Amino acid sequence: RIPDQGSVSDLWIIDLAKQQEWRPLPEFYQVAPGGVDWSPDGAFIYFVGEPAKDEYSNIYKIRPDGTELTQLTRIADGTPGYQSDLSVSEDGSLIAYVKEVAVSRDGQ
């Protein structure tokens, strides 16, 4: 988790041909600490995000135009951890990622 700096992060897209950029995603507390990847057909962007401070990070997908925001994983309440290093397979059928979960040691 990125230390609290009193700020939020955003996902941006740049269309190189049209020289335009836009933010397809509503403001999240944290976006993409675990990477961003495109579906093979370019229809979706996959990312790890945390919608609000003190919520859990999960994997999401969204269309480049900002529609169809979909949460793909569910970190259960009370399960500390986060996802990182997201990657979508070449055929779009699989997502690989690292899931870190806190382990209790010596009461901590």
N, C-alpha and C positions, 0 to 999 in steps of 0.2 A: 504494500500500500504506500502510495506517495504521501509524505508528511503533509499535514494540513497547512496550507499556505493561504487559506481564506479565498481560494479561487476555484473556478470550475474549468473543465476542459471541453473542447468541442471537436466534432468530426467535420472536416471540410473536404470538399471535392473541387478539383480544378479541371475544367475542360480546356485542354491545351489548344485545340483547334479553334474554339470560339473565344478563347481568352476570357473565360468567365469562371468565377468560383462562387460556391454557395455552401451553406450549412444545412444538410438534410435532416439533422437530428435535433430533437428538442434538447435543451441544455441538460447535460448530465453533470454530476459532480466529478466523475472521472470517465474518460473515454480512452480506450486502446492502450492501457498499460500492458496489455498482453498481445498487442499487435492488431493489425487490420488486414483483411484479405478479401478478394473479390471472388464471387462464384465464377466458374469457367465461362459462363455465357454473359457475364457482366450485369446480370439482372439484380444481384444482391451484393451488399457489402456486409461482411461478417466482422464482429469486433467484440472485445471484452469491455464491459461497462458497468459502472456503478451509478444508478440513477440519482441518488441523493446521498448526502453525507450520512455515514453510519448505516447505510443499507449494504446489502451484499453484492459483490460483483458477480456477473453472470455473462454468458455468451448470448449475443443478440445478432439479428440480421435486419437489414433495412434496405429498401430500394433507393437508388441514387436520388430519386425525386422526393424522398422523405416519407413515402408511404410504406405501409406494411411493416412497421417496427414489430418484431417478434422476438420474444425471449425464448432461448433454446435450452438453457440449463436452469436448474433451480438449486441454489445453495440453501439448505434448510436453515431456518432460524436457529441460532445457537451453535451453528457449525462454522467456526472461524476458518477462513481460508479464502483463496482467490484463484483465478485462472490466469494463465499467461501463455505466450508463444503460440498463438492461434495460427492454424494453417488449414486451408480447404484443399481436399484432394483434387487431382486434375479432372476427374469426372464429376465432381461436386457431390458425391454420395457420402463422403466421410469428412469429419472435422477432427483434426488432431490438436491437442492442447495439453499443457501442463497444469495439473490441479494441485495446488499446495494447500494442505490442511494442517492446522496447528496440532501438535502433539504435546500432551501434558507431561512435564518432567519435573520432578521434585516439587509438585504443587503449583507449578507455574505454567 
